[in-house]
C-alpha cells in the first residue's frame, strides 16, 4: 500500500521531519524514514497533537461546503479557497523541522500535502496549480516569497513593490510592470520584516522606515504604513552577480577608453574624488570600479549606511551605521564612524554616500593626510555637487563662514565625476571636472571632459563625443610625483 506523502517511484525520503504527525492516521513521520526514535525506544512527542491530517472519510464532511464543488460544477478557484487551502497546509508543517531541509525537499513534501487535501476534499486543482501553490509556500518559508524569481533574474537591476499587485522592475534602464503578486499588504510586510531581521534591523509601525541589505549586498529600502498610505513599499537595488570593472564599463558604453584611463590615473595618483549623480545613475558601480586601482598595500576603511561596497583589496575595513533601539538609544551615524575611522590608521577613507553633516568630517579627513579618499553625493552636475557639499557642511557647522567652507572644499577635492542615467537607459559619465581654486568668493572649476549629445542611432541609443579644454590640471605636481604625468597627457590627447 502506498504511504501518504510518498510516491512509489520517489527515492528514499530524508530522515528529517517536515510534517506534524497525526494521532488519528498512520503517518510516515512515525517511521525511521523521517525521524529516529529517542534512546528509550519511544516515539518522539507530537509537536502539535491537535493538528493532524484527517482521514479521507472524515475530512470531507468537516470541510466548508463552499470549498467542495460538486462533480457537475466547474472548478472553483476562488481566492478564499486558495487561502483556506494554504492555511490547512501550513497547519501540517513543523517550521522547526522545515528549516533543516533544502527548499526542493520542502517543496516536494508540501506538494504531497496539497495533493492529499485536494483528493480528500475533491478540490479540482490541476497539477500545475498544485505545483505553483507548493512553490509559493516553499518560497514564503525559505526565502522572500514572490521576490525569489525577480532576485534570481540577472537582467533585473531594480525591484519596486508598490502594492500586492503593483510590482515594477528595471531592465536596461527602463521600468516595466511584471505579473508578480503578493497575497495582501500583510504578505508584503512579512517579507519586509524577514529581510530587515537578517541584518539585525527592525521595521514595524513604531519604526516604519529602514535601509538594509540582502546577503548578496543588494540594497533595500522599506517603508510601511502609516507613512506609506496605501501599502508597504519595498525598493531593492540589486547587487550584480558579476561586478563591473573599468573595462566592463567601457565595453557597455558608460565611458570611452580615454575617460577610463583618466579615472585610473586619478585613483593611482591618490587624488580625492567625488562621484555625483542622481538616484540609480551608477555612482556606487563607478566607485567600485575605481577602487580596483587602489594599491593592495594600503589600508582602506569604508563607511556606509547599508554596506554594499565590494572592494577587492585584502586590507579593507567595512563599517556600517546603526539605527536607534526601541528606547531611542544606541544610534551610530556616519559622522560617528568617520571620527572613529580617523583613529584606525587608514590610508584611504571611502564614504559610500554623503548625505548630511558628515560632509564636514569627510573634508577634514581629506585635508589631514588621507589622500585618495572617494565618496558619492546626489547632484545634477559637478557645480551642483559643490553647492550640495557646502550646504551639507552648513547643516552641522552653522556658524562656519561661507568662505571657510569653500576653502575647505577647494583644498580637499581634486576631481568630481558626474554620472547620469540618460533617456535611452544607458548610464554614462557625462562630466569630469577638476576643482581649481577660489576667485574671490567663487570656487573655480575646469571641465577635463564633458559629453556632448550628437544624435541617436537606429536602435534609439544616444550618440555623442567627449570634449576637453586640454588644459594642464592643477594637480600636475601630484601626477609627476607618482610618475603618471605623461600617461595623463596621452590620455587627454585621445579625448
C-alpha positions in Angstrom: 0.0 0.0 0.0 1.3 3.5 -0.8 2.2 5.6 2.2 0.8 9.1 2.4 3.4 11.7 1.5 5.5 9.5 -0.9 5.2 8.3 -4.4 6.3 4.7 -5.3 8.9 6.0 -7.7 10.4 8.5 -5.3 13.9 7.9 -3.9 14.1 7.3 -0.1 13.0 10.3 1.8 15.4 12.1 4.0 15.5 11.3 7.8 14.1 14.8 8.6 10.6 15.5 9.9 8.9 18.2 7.9 5.3 17.3 8.7 3.5 17.2 12.0 2.4 13.6 12.8 -1.2 12.7 13.1 -2.6 10.9 16.1 -5.5 9.6 14.0 -3.9 8.4 10.9 -0.7 6.3 10.5 1.9 8.8 9.5 5.2 8.5 7.7 6.7 10.5 10.5 6.4 7.6 12.8 8.8 5.5 10.6 12.6 5.7 10.7 12.5 7.2 7.2 11.7 10.6 8.7 12.7 10.7 12.3 14.7 8.4 14.6 13.1 7.5 18.0 14.8 8.5 21.3 17.1 6.2 23.1 14.3 4.8 25.2 12.7 3.4 22.1 9.6 5.5 22.5 8.4 7.7 19.6 9.1 11.4 19.8 6.3 13.6 21.3 3.9 15.2 18.9 4.8 18.9 18.1 1.1 19.8 17.8 -1.2 17.0 18.8 -4.3 19.0 17.9 -3.1 19.4 14.3 -3.5 16.3 12.2 -4.0 15.1 8.6 -7.6 13.9 8.8 -8.6 10.6 7.1 -10.4 10.8 3.8 -13.7 9.6 5.3 -13.9 12.3 7.9 -12.2 15.1 6.1 -14.9 15.8 3.5 -17.8 16.5 6.0 -15.6 18.8 8.0 -14.6 21.0 5.1 -16.7 24.1 4.3 -19.3 23.3 1.7 -18.2 26.2 -0.5 -14.8 24.5 -0.8 -16.1 21.2 -2.1 -17.5 21.7 -5.6 -20.0 19.2 -6.9 -18.7 16.9 -9.7 -21.0 18.6 -12.3 -19.9 22.1 -11.2 -16.8 23.8 -12.8 -13.7 24.0 -10.7 -13.7 26.7 -8.0 -10.5 28.7 -7.8 -11.7 31.5 -5.6 -9.0 33.3 -3.6 -10.9 32.3 -0.4 -10.5 28.6 -1.3 -6.8 29.0 -2.1 -6.3 30.9 1.2 -8.1 28.2 3.1 -6.0 25.5 1.4 -2.8 27.4 2.2 -3.8 27.7 5.9 -4.5 23.9 6.1 -1.2 23.1 4.5 0.7 25.5 6.9 -1.0 23.8 9.9 0.6 20.4 8.9 4.1 21.7 8.6 6.5 21.8 11.5 8.5 25.1 11.0 11.5 23.9 13.1 11.8 20.8 11.0 11.2 22.5 7.7 14.1 24.9 8.5 16.6 22.0 8.4 15.9 20.7 4.9 16.5 22.2 1.4 13.9 24.1 -0.5 13.5 21.3 -3.0 12.8 18.7 -0.4 10.4 21.0 1.4 8.6 21.9 -1.8 8.1 18.2 -2.6 6.7 17.4 0.8 4.3 20.4 0.6 3.1 19.3 -2.8 2.3 15.9 -1.4 0.2 17.5 1.4 -1.6 19.7 -1.2 -2.3 16.6 -3.3 -3.7 14.7 -0.4 -6.0 17.5 0.7 -7.2 18.0 -2.8 -8.0 14.3 -3.1 -9.8 14.2 0.2 -11.9 17.2 -0.4 -12.4 16.6 -4.1 -10.9 20.0 -5.0 -10.4 20.3 -8.7 -6.9 21.7 -8.8 -4.7 20.9 -11.8 -1.2 19.6 -11.3 0.2 22.9 -12.4 -1.8 24.8 -9.8 -0.8 22.4 -7.1 2.9 22.8 -8.1 2.6 26.6 -8.1 1.0 26.7 -4.7 3.7 24.4 -3.3 6.3 26.7 -4.9 4.7 29.8 -3.3 4.5 28.3 0.2 8.1 27.0 0.0 9.3 30.4 -1.1 7.5 32.1 1.8 9.1 29.7 4.3 12.7 29.6 2.9 13.1 32.9 1.1 11.3 36.1 0.1 8.1 34.8 -1.4 7.2 36.2 -4.8 10.6 38.1 -4.9 12.6 34.9 -5.5 12.3 34.8 -9.3 13.0 38.5 -9.5 16.1 38.3 -7.4 17.3 35.3 -9.5 16.8 37.2 -12.8 20.2 38.7 -13.6 18.7 41.1 -16.2 16.8 43.0 -13.5 18.6 45.9 -11.8 15.9 47.3 -9.5 12.8 45.8 -8.0 10.0 48.1 -6.8 7.0 46.8 -4.8 4.2 49.4 -4.6 1.4 47.1 -3.6 0.2 43.5 -3.7 -0.4 43.5 -7.4 1.7 46.6 -8.3 5.3 45.4 -8.9 7.8 47.1 -11.3 11.4 46.2 -12.3 14.1 48.0 -14.2 15.8 46.3 -17.1 18.4 48.0 -19.2 17.5 51.4 -17.6 13.8 51.0 -18.4 10.9 50.4 -16.0 8.3 47.7 -16.7 5.5 46.2 -14.8 5.7 42.5 -14.1 3.0 39.9 -13.3 4.1 39.2 -9.8 1.6 39.3 -7.0 1.6 39.3 -3.2 -1.4 38.0 -1.4 -2.1 41.2 0.5 -0.4 44.1 2.4 0.4 41.8 5.3 2.3 39.5 3.0 4.5 42.4 1.8 5.1 43.4 5.4 6.1 39.9 6.4 8.7 39.7 3.6 10.0 43.2 4.6 10.4 42.2 8.2 12.2 39.0 7.2 14.7 41.0 5.1 15.3 43.5 7.8 15.7 40.9 10.6 18.5 39.1 8.6 20.9 42.1 9.2 19.7 43.0 12.7 17.4 45.8 11.7 13.7 46.1 12.5 10.7 47.6 10.7 7.3 48.0 12.2 4.7 50.6 13.0 7.0 52.3 15.6 9.9 52.3 13.2 8.3 52.2 9.7 11.5 53.1 7.6 14.7 51.2 7.2 17.7 50.9 4.9 19.3 47.4 4.9 20.8 44.9 2.6 20.4 41.3 1.4 23.1 38.7 2.0 24.4 39.3 -1.6 24.9 43.0 -0.9 21.7 44.3 -2.7 20.5 47.5 -1.1 16.9 47.5 0.3 14.7 50.4 1.4 11.4 49.6 3.2 8.7 52.0 4.3 5.5 50.8 6.0 2.1 52.4 6.8 1.1 54.8 8.1 4.0 56.6 6.3 3.2 54.7 3.1 -0.5 55.4 2.8 -1.8 52.6 0.6 0.6 49.7 1.1 4.1 48.8 2.4 6.7 49.6 -0.2 10.0 47.8 -0.8 12.7 49.1 -3.2 15.6 46.8 -4.0 18.8 47.9 -5.8 20.2 44.5 -6.8 23.9 43.9 -6.4 25.2 42.5 -9.7 26.3 38.9 -9.7 29.2 40.0 -11.9 30.9 43.1 -10.5 31.7 45.6 -13.3 35.3 46.6 -13.7 36.5 49.7 -15.5 36.9 47.6 -18.7 33.3 46.4 -18.3 32.1 50.0 -18.0 34.0 50.9 -21.2 32.5 47.9 -23.1 28.9 48.7 -22.1 29.3 52.3 -23.3 29.4 54.1 -19.9 32.7 55.8 -21.0 35.4 55.8 -23.6 38.8 54.1 -23.0 40.4 57.6 -22.7 38.0 58.6 -19.8 38.6 55.2 -18.2 42.3 55.8 -18.3 42.0 59.2 -16.7 39.9 57.8 -13.8 42.5 55.0 -13.4 45.3 57.6 -13.2 43.3 59.7 -10.7 42.9 56.6 -8.5 46.6 55.5 -8.7 47.8 59.1 -8.0 45.7 59.2 -4.8 43.5 62.1 -5.9 40.5 62.9 -3.8 37.4 62.0 -6.0 33.8 62.9 -5.5 31.3 60.9 -7.7 28.0 62.7 -8.2 24.7 61.8 -9.9 21.1 61.0 -9.5 19.4 58.0 -8.0 20.2 54.8 -9.9 22.8 56.6 -12.1 25.6 54.2 -11.3 27.6 56.1 -8.6 28.4 53.1 -6.5 29.2 50.9 -9.5 31.7 53.5 -10.7 33.2 53.8 -7.2 33.6 50.1 -7.0 35.3 50.1 -10.5 37.7 52.9 -9.5 38.6 51.1 -6.3 40.3 48.3 -8.2 43.3 50.5 -8.8 43.9 51.1 -5.1 47.3 49.5 -4.1 46.9 46.3 -2.2 49.4 47.5 0.4 47.0 50.3 1.6 44.6 50.1 4.5 41.1 51.2 3.3 38.2 52.0 5.6 34.7 52.1 4.1 31.8 53.8 5.8 28.2 53.3 4.7 24.6 53.4 5.9 23.9 50.0 4.3 27.1 48.1 3.4 27.2 47.5 -0.4 30.7 48.3 -1.5 32.7 45.3 -2.5 36.3 46.3 -2.6 38.7 43.6 -3.6 41.8 44.7 -1.7 43.0 42.4 1.1 43.2 45.2 3.8 39.6 46.6 3.8 37.7 47.5 7.0 33.9 47.9 6.4 31.9 50.0 8.8 28.1 50.3 8.8 25.8 52.7 10.7 23.3 51.5 13.3 19.8 52.9 13.9 18.5 53.7 17.4 17.0 51.0 19.5 13.4 50.8 20.7 14.3 53.1 23.6 15.9 55.6 21.2 19.5 54.9 22.2 22.5 53.3 20.6 22.4 55.1 17.3 25.7 55.3 15.4 25.8 57.7 12.5 28.2 58.1 9.6 29.7 61.1 11.4 30.5 58.9 14.4 32.1 56.3 12.2 34.2 58.9 10.4 35.5 60.1 13.8 36.3 56.5 14.7 37.9 55.8 11.3 40.5 58.6 11.8 41.8 56.6 14.8 42.1 53.4 12.8 45.2 54.4 10.8 43.5 54.4 7.4 45.4 55.2 4.2 42.2 55.9 2.4 38.6 56.5 3.6 35.7 55.6 1.3 32.3 57.1 2.3 29.6 55.3 0.4 27.3 58.3 0.3 27.5 61.8 1.9 24.0 62.9 3.0 24.4 65.3 5.9 26.7 66.9 8.5 29.3 64.1 7.9 30.4 66.1 4.8 32.4 68.4 7.1 34.3 65.4 8.6 34.9 63.9 5.2 36.5 67.2 4.0 38.5 67.3 7.2 39.8 63.7 6.6 40.8 64.6 3.0 42.7 67.6 4.3 44.6 65.7 7.0 46.7 63.3 5.1 44.1 60.8 3.8 44.7 61.4 0.1 42.9 59.1 -2.4 39.6 59.2 -0.5 36.5 58.7 -2.5 32.8 59.5 -1.8 29.5 59.9 -3.6 26.8 62.6 -3.5 23.4 63.2 -5.1 23.7 66.2 -7.6 22.7 67.2 -11.1 26.1 68.5 -12.2 29.6 68.9 -10.9 28.9 72.5 -10.0 25.8 71.5 -8.1 27.8 68.9 -6.3 30.0 71.6 -4.8 26.9 73.5 -3.7 25.4 70.4 -2.2 28.6 69.7 -0.2 28.7 73.3 1.0 25.0 73.1 2.2 25.6 69.8 4.0 28.6 71.2 5.8 26.5 74.1 7.0 23.9 71.6 8.4 26.5 70.6 11.0 28.6 73.8 11.3 26.0 76.6 11.3 28.4 79.4 12.3 31.2 78.5 10.0 31.8 81.3 7.4 30.9 80.5 3.8 34.4 81.4 2.6 36.0 79.0 5.1 33.7 76.2 3.9 34.6 76.8 0.3 38.3 77.0 1.1 38.0 73.6 2.8 36.3 72.2 -0.3 39.0 73.5 -2.7 41.7 72.1 -0.5 40.1 68.7 -0.1 38.6 67.8 -3.6 40.6 67.2 -6.7 38.2 65.7 -9.2 34.4 65.5 -9.5 32.8 62.9 -11.8 29.2 63.3 -12.9 27.3 60.2 -13.9 23.8 60.1 -15.4 21.2 57.6 -16.5 20.2 59.0 -19.8 16.9 58.7 -21.6 18.0 55.7 -23.6 18.6 53.8 -20.4 22.4 53.9 -20.7 24.4 55.1 -17.6 27.2 57.4 -18.8 29.9 59.6 -17.4 28.8 63.0 -18.7 31.3 65.3 -17.0 34.8 65.1 -15.3 35.8 68.3 -13.7 38.8 69.4 -11.6 38.5 71.8 -8.7 41.0 74.6 -9.4 40.7 77.2 -6.6 39.0 80.4 -5.5 38.4 83.6 -7.3 37.0 85.9 -4.7 34.1 84.1 -3.1 33.6 81.7 -6.0 35.0 78.2 -6.5 36.5 77.8 -10.0 36.4 74.5 -11.9 37.5 73.2 -15.2 35.9 70.5 -17.3 38.6 67.9 -18.0 36.0 66.2 -20.2 32.3 66.8 -21.0 29.9 64.6 -23.0 28.1 66.3 -25.9 25.0 64.9 -27.4 25.0 64.5 -31.2 22.3 62.1 -32.4 20.5 58.8 -32.0 21.3 55.6 -33.8 18.7 53.2 -35.4 18.2 51.5 -32.0 17.4 54.7 -30.1 20.7 54.8 -28.4 22.2 58.3 -27.8 25.4 59.0 -29.7 27.9 61.7 -28.6 31.5 62.6 -28.0 33.6 64.0 -25.2 35.1 67.5 -25.5 38.0 68.8 -23.5 39.9 72.1 -22.9 43.2 70.1 -22.9 44.4 72.4 -20.0 47.0 71.1 -17.6 45.4 70.2 -14.3 46.3 71.9 -11.0 47.4 68.6 -9.6 50.1 68.1 -12.2 52.8 68.0 -9.5 50.9 65.1 -7.9 50.9 63.2 -11.2 54.6 63.9 -11.6 55.3 62.6 -8.1 53.7 59.3 -8.9 55.2 59.2 -12.4 51.9 59.5 -14.2 52.1 62.9 -15.8 53.0 61.6 -19.2 50.2 59.0 -19.0 47.7 61.7 -18.2 48.8 63.8 -21.2 48.5 60.9 -23.5 45.0 60.0 -22.2 43.9 63.7 -22.7 45.1 63.7 -26.2 42.8 60.7 -27.0 39.6 62.5 -25.9 
